[in-house]
């Protein structure tokens, strides 16, 4: 399928989400059914890891900077990926890694709250957003959402999935939070899923990721492709980057994902170097129709898409960035308070 065709499919899914359509699937129903059966078999083969409940990482990070400015507030929403399932220590979760990295860049403490739920699909975001907006401390400066894999494996219609995500982004943005969405990871690299079903799983994942990008950007959020969470880098190093269940990432895997998301979190808060905000043609960055940018991002891990221009003849435009990753601190003490 050409990039133009993929962009058309992503746009159709996003349009269906916006206007109430529900019949547009990621793939044919029979194909998705086979993929689902294979992934569920894979889950039974690998189990759910040795740690059924992700460690709680809520608390204050970067306390060396305490005593100056008030802490930045970072909230994680989504599924087991956002929660950090598969690791044993709080500091190994993506939320803790992002909070540590953000504190180092901002030179300011960061208070982390995680409302993500392992096993959640996008329709749980409504509940999670309610929790965030009900926080007596107020709306966080930045929210990171990681969701989508369970939508694919449970055959949630793509339009419904994107509709729930778009609504969550809209509510958080309206409340004043910056929102970064880590799009659906590549399910085609789960080790027990074999060819040719890997191809179908990869295609379904990328179609959803592209549609998620369109829906998020149109609501004022930014996206980062998490294809490398379960993508090529993980496929090449599965024993190192997958956790003990071969399904959820390991500590090294979550660190890789955090390094992909951290630059976008910092940029959204105005903390990234100004010279890196300009498109770099040598890295193939630039302004594109949002659907085309979404498709390119879905196929390249770590790629950021953000709104850039008003709607034109070909729809809204976006800025596609391939940000240089900066090293996440190798270790960070446990949070000082819950």
SULNORBEL-V150285 format. One record per helix or strand. SS is the DSSP state (alpha for helix, beta for strand). FROM is the first residue (numbers start at 1). TO is the last residue. If there is no record, write none. Layout:
((SS,FROM,TO) (SS,FROM,TO))
//
This chain:
((alpha,3,19) (alpha,29,46) (beta,59,61) (alpha,63,65) (beta,72,78) (alpha,80,83) (alpha,90,92) (alpha,94,106) (beta,110,114) (alpha,122,133) (beta,142,146) (alpha,149,153) (alpha,158,175) (beta,178,182) (alpha,187,189) (alpha,197,218) (beta,222,224) (alpha,227,229) (alpha,232,236) (alpha,238,241) (beta,242,242) (beta,249,249) (alpha,251,268) (alpha,274,277) (alpha,281,283) (beta,286,289) (alpha,290,298) (beta,304,312) (beta,315,321))
//
